[in-house]
Amino acid sequence: MTKTCAALAVLAATTVSPLHGAVVEPNYDNVDTSRWRCRLCPFDLSTVRQGHWRVEALAVDDAHTRFGRDNGLDRAGVRGNGDASLAYGNAEGRHLAIDAVDLGLDSRQARFRTGYNGRYDVLVQWREVPRIVAADGRTPYSGDTMLELPETWGDREPQNATAASAQFPYATHRRQARARLSFEPAPAVRLRASYARETKTGTTETFADRFYQATGLPKPIDHASEEIRGQAVFTSQPWVVGAELRRSRFRNANAALVWENAFSPRGDPTGRIALAPDNDADTATLTSRTGFGRTRLSARLTWGRHRQDDAFLPYTTNGGLGLEALPAPSLGGHARTFAGAVSLASRLTRRLRLSLTHRQHERDNRSPVLMLSPVLGDLIVTPPRPSRSYGLRRQTTEARLRHRIGPRLSVALGGRSTEAERTRLEIARNRENGAWVDLLAHGPGGLALSLKASQASRDASPFRTVSRNNPLTRRYYQAARDQRAWRARVDYRVPASQVALGAEAEVRATDYPSSELGLTRERDDGWGVDVSYAPAADIYLSAFLESRASDATTAGSQSHPPIDWYYDTFDRTRATGFVARANGVLHPGLDVELTYSQVDGRGRYATAFADAVQAFPELVSDHRSLKVEATYRWRRQTQVAVRWYWEDYASADWAFRGVTPDAIRNVLTFGRRPPTYTNAFLGVSLERRM
């Protein structure tokens, strides 16, 4: 039986009406309560109208891009903001809801929903997502996809580029729109159609080289993504069957970026790089679930087809190399995918539960193999080599067994087996087996303990020489590895008080025993403690402290096989904070909340040779913030709120500090500086509820 036929057989098995009654176990995370209606509640038998509006004045203290990177508060001064919502429903089941948030900011959102319970539902959403990275980058280039140098550049040297550079913003803006229509022509049938579109515009940074001369370039962003979905779900207890078709596409308004060579005052040929190509994808999905007795069975199968056929750019802009024509006008990229998952969950006894899951993913890359001649730095032609379109097949089987030993103790055992096969890559096959144990215990006096330990081991097939990579290297996601991890959590609620304490710790260590070069080991660990105290019903206090660290070692060689050096990395973050909330304590109509957080990060990177250690300067990132919110209930349905937010950020990065555009002789940089600032904003708002 073929793979697809076998998968369809499993799917069909889940749709057969069983001989025994199904046991329904609720999944509250996936329940949509917006259409629920109580037939015995008097308030639900009449028309319901509710809503609110809020107007706010925001005053930002100073202008800084990172302070407003995700909300648009990057300019000093006063601006308006506001929210609004409206909900309506009647006894017949008709409903209407309108929500709008942060209308005065670049991070605004809006949502409209209407429908008739049991018949149809319409949803329309809009969201904007700003991302401001920096505004202090400098570049001598002007233009969009055709970057030009100033007319006076021929009289300058790149090493004097600072004076000829102008600032440009490194920022993007996303706009997301979504519409969905749900229709129920019959009680057992639900149809749904949706359309989503996202555009992304702005400018980011990229680098391009011309024979060991690298140039920082402002790269334009003008993307559009669209997705159309259609879904049908059929319900006939105790089974449910669904089908979905989806078409998505990506379009880039810019095919290439062309720039003048900054290191040639006499105007040598320009450079050019291709930008993200247009592509399309179609997928079809079948889902089903059913239950019999104490057992539930579900399946999900997805088939996909992906295409990319943008026209090739020429090998190089250097016409003097005399290269032959490309072997094809375009890639003709075509890949087929399959993803399937089958799950079985059963309550074997009152205290024993078993779950089994099998997942499979396949990618069949049917793109043609082309012989291409790479050109280094637009100057050196390398021998032809084949394009590397590769396929993948991965399958995972997982089993979990949980036993509730007593009212205060339960233990879970699990195992996982994963196998991956690849074509045209150095490592053709991996097989990984792992197991874990999870213990949950409740002691007297509000004590709770959870402990989980796991271990996994992965092997790898011999290295295949299908590329020019060093045969001693192993890509970390294909290499043989041994991984061990454990996690513990303790919670304690002090009897006869409102004090709760918690502590947790975790460690994960990974070794790559067969990797002579490349990543050989890595380790991640962390710990945290937290406490909360509620001395009264209207007072709440909480605090936390946590630390996370990771380190890794990479082996390298200048003339293999001997190892000449090791590269060690160490990163650590430590966070602390507290929350204090008092409702009606200082004044019957006044609620106050204070939140403070502090996060410190450190990074150390060093290369160790046989006789010396060369370390980079330490990376530093320190962040502190304080937020104070006060809400005063002026009248029964009207309240006034004041919020003040303060943020202090300091960083040190050797890759930016002191590096002006002309600091490196063969690199034209952007001259950005590590962000350091202290900023705040004050907001005063009036809210009215209807």
Rosetta blueprint (number, residue, H / E / L):
1 M L
2 T L
3 K H
4 T H
5 C H
6 A H
7 A H
8 L H
9 A H
10 V H
11 L H
12 A H
13 A H
14 T H
15 T L
16 V L
17 S L
18 P L
19 L L
20 H L
21 G L
22 A E
23 V L
24 V L
25 E L
26 P L
27 N L
28 Y H
29 D H
30 N H
31 V L
32 D L
33 T H
34 S H
35 R H
36 W L
37 R L
38 C L
39 R L
40 L L
41 C L
42 P H
43 F H
44 D H
45 L L
46 S L
47 T L
48 V E
49 R E
50 Q E
51 G E
52 H E
53 W E
54 R E
55 V E
56 E E
57 A E
58 L E
59 A E
60 V E
61 D L
62 D L
63 A L
64 H L
65 T L
66 R L
67 F L
68 G L
69 R L
70 D L
71 N L
72 G L
73 L L
74 D L
75 R L
76 A L
77 G E
78 V E
79 R E
80 G E
81 N E
82 G E
83 D E
84 A E
85 S E
86 L E
87 A E
88 Y E
89 G E
90 N L
91 A L
92 E L
93 G L
94 R E
95 H E
96 L E
97 A E
98 I E
99 D E
100 A E
101 V E
102 D L
103 L L
104 G L
105 L L
106 D L
107 S L
108 R L
109 Q E
110 A E
111 R E
112 F E
113 R E
114 T E
115 G E
116 Y E
117 N L
118 G L
119 R L
120 Y E
121 D E
122 V E
123 L E
124 V E
125 Q E
126 W E
127 R E
128 E E
129 V E
130 P E
131 R E
132 I E
133 V E
134 A E
135 A E
136 D E
137 G E
138 R E
139 T E
140 P L
141 Y L
142 S E
143 G L
144 D L
145 T L
146 M E
147 L E
148 E E
149 L L
150 P L
151 E H
152 T H
153 W H
154 G H
155 D H
156 R L
157 E L
158 P H
159 Q H
160 N H
161 A L
162 T H
163 A H
164 A H
165 S L
166 A E
167 Q E
168 F E
169 P E
170 Y E
171 A E
172 T E
173 H E
174 R E
175 R E
176 Q E
177 A E
178 R E
179 A E
180 R E
181 L E
182 S E
183 F E
184 E E
185 P E
186 A E
187 P L
188 A L
189 V E
190 R E
191 L E
192 R E
193 A E
194 S E
195 Y E
196 A E
197 R E
198 E E
199 T E
200 K E
201 T E
202 G E
203 T E
204 T E
205 E E
206 T E
207 F E
208 A E
209 D E
210 R L
211 F L
212 Y L
213 Q L
214 A E
215 T E
216 G E
217 L E
218 P E
219 K E
220 P E
221 I E
222 D E
223 H E
224 A E
225 S E
226 E E
227 E E
228 I E
229 R E
230 G E
231 Q E
232 A E
233 V E
234 F E
235 T E
236 S E
237 Q L
238 P L
239 W E
240 V E
241 V E
242 G E
243 A E
244 E E
245 L E
246 R E
247 R E
248 S E
249 R E
250 F E
251 R E
252 N E
253 A L
254 N L
255 A L
256 A E
257 L E
258 V E
259 W E
260 E L
261 N L
262 A L
263 F L
264 S L
265 P L
266 R L
267 G L
268 D L
269 P L
270 T L
271 G E
272 R E
273 I E
274 A E
275 L L
276 A L
277 P L
278 D L
279 N E
280 D E
281 A E
282 D E
283 T E
284 A E
285 T E
286 L E
287 T E
288 S E
289 R E
290 T E
291 G E
292 F E
293 G E
294 R L
295 T E
296 R E
297 L E
298 S E
299 A E
300 R E
301 L E
302 T E
303 W E
304 G E
305 R E
306 H E
307 R E
308 Q E
309 D L
310 D L
311 A E
312 F L
313 L L
314 P L
315 Y L
316 T L
317 T L
318 N L
319 G H
320 G H
321 L H
322 G L
323 L L
324 E L
325 A L
326 L L
327 P L
328 A L
329 P L
330 S E
331 L L
332 G L
333 G E
334 H E
335 A E
336 R E
337 T E
338 F E
339 A E
340 G E
341 A E
342 V E
343 S E
344 L E
345 A E
346 S E
347 R E
348 L L
349 T L
350 R L
351 R L
352 L E
353 R E
354 L E
355 S E
356 L E
357 T E
358 H E
359 R E
360 Q E
361 H E
362 E E
363 R E
364 D E
365 N E
366 R L
367 S L
368 P L
369 V L
370 L L
371 M E
372 L E
373 S L
374 P L
375 V E
376 L E
377 G L
378 D L
379 L L
380 I E
381 V E
382 T L
383 P L
384 P L
385 R E
386 P E
387 S L
388 R L
389 S L
390 Y L
391 G L
392 L E
393 R E
394 R E
395 Q E
396 T E
397 T E
398 E E
399 A E
400 R E
401 L E
402 R E
403 H E
404 R E
405 I E
406 G E
407 P L
408 R L
409 L E
410 S E
411 V E
412 A E
413 L E
414 G E
415 G E
416 R E
417 S E
418 T E
419 E E
420 A E
421 E E
422 R E
423 T L
424 R L
425 L L
426 E L
427 I L
428 A L
429 R E
430 N E
431 R E
432 E E
433 N E
434 G E
435 A E
436 W E
437 V E
438 D E
439 L E
440 L E
441 A E
442 H E
443 G E
444 P L
445 G L
446 G L
447 L E
448 A E
449 L E
450 S E
451 L E
452 K E
453 A E
454 S E
455 Q E
456 A E
457 S E
458 R E
459 D E
460 A E
461 S L
462 P L
463 F L
464 R L
465 T L
466 V L
467 S L
468 R L
469 N L
470 N L
471 P L
472 L L
473 T E
474 R L
475 R L
476 Y L
477 Y L
478 Q L
479 A L
480 A L
481 R E
482 D E
483 Q E
484 R E
485 A E
486 W E
487 R E
488 A E
489 R E
490 V E
491 D E
492 Y E
493 R E
494 V L
495 P L
496 A L
497 S L
498 Q L
499 V E
500 A E
501 L E
502 G E
503 A E
504 E E
505 A E
506 E E
507 V E
508 R E
509 A E
510 T E
511 D E
512 Y L
513 P L
514 S L
515 S L
516 E L
517 L E
518 G E
519 L E
520 T E
521 R E
522 E E
523 R E
524 D E
525 D E
526 G E
527 W E
528 G E
529 V E
530 D E
531 V E
532 S E
533 Y E
534 A E
535 P E
536 A E
537 A L
538 D L
539 I E
540 Y E
541 L E
542 S E
543 A E
544 F E
545 L E
546 E E
547 S E
548 R E
549 A E
550 S E
551 D E
552 A E
553 T E
554 T E
555 A E
556 G E
557 S L
558 Q L
559 S L
560 H L
561 P L
562 P L
563 I L
564 D L
565 W E
566 Y E
567 Y E
568 D E
569 T E
570 F E
571 D E
572 R E
573 T E
574 R E
575 A E
576 T E
577 G E
578 F E
579 V E
580 A E
581 R E
582 A E
583 N E
584 G L
585 V L
586 L L
587 H L
588 P L
589 G L
590 L E
591 D E
592 V E
593 E E
594 L E
595 T E
596 Y E
597 S E
598 Q E
599 V E
600 D E
601 G E
602 R E
603 G E
604 R E
605 Y E
606 A E
607 T E
608 A E
609 F E
610 A L
611 D L
612 A L
613 V E
614 Q E
615 A E
616 F L
617 P L
618 E L
619 L E
620 V E
621 S E
622 D E
623 H E
624 R E
625 S E
626 L E
627 K E
628 V E
629 E E
630 A E
631 T E
632 Y E
633 R E
634 W L
635 R L
636 R L
637 Q L
638 T E
639 Q E
640 V E
641 A E
642 V E
643 R E
644 W E
645 Y E
646 W E
647 E E
648 D E
649 Y E
650 A E
651 S E
652 A E
653 D L
654 W L
655 A L
656 F L
657 R L
658 G L
659 V L
660 T L
661 P L
662 D L
663 A L
664 I E
665 R L
666 N L
667 V E
668 L E
669 T L
670 F L
671 G L
672 R L
673 R L
674 P L
675 P L
676 T L
677 Y E
678 T E
679 N E
680 A E
681 F E
682 L E
683 G E
684 V E
685 S E
686 L E
687 E E
688 R E
689 R E
690 M L
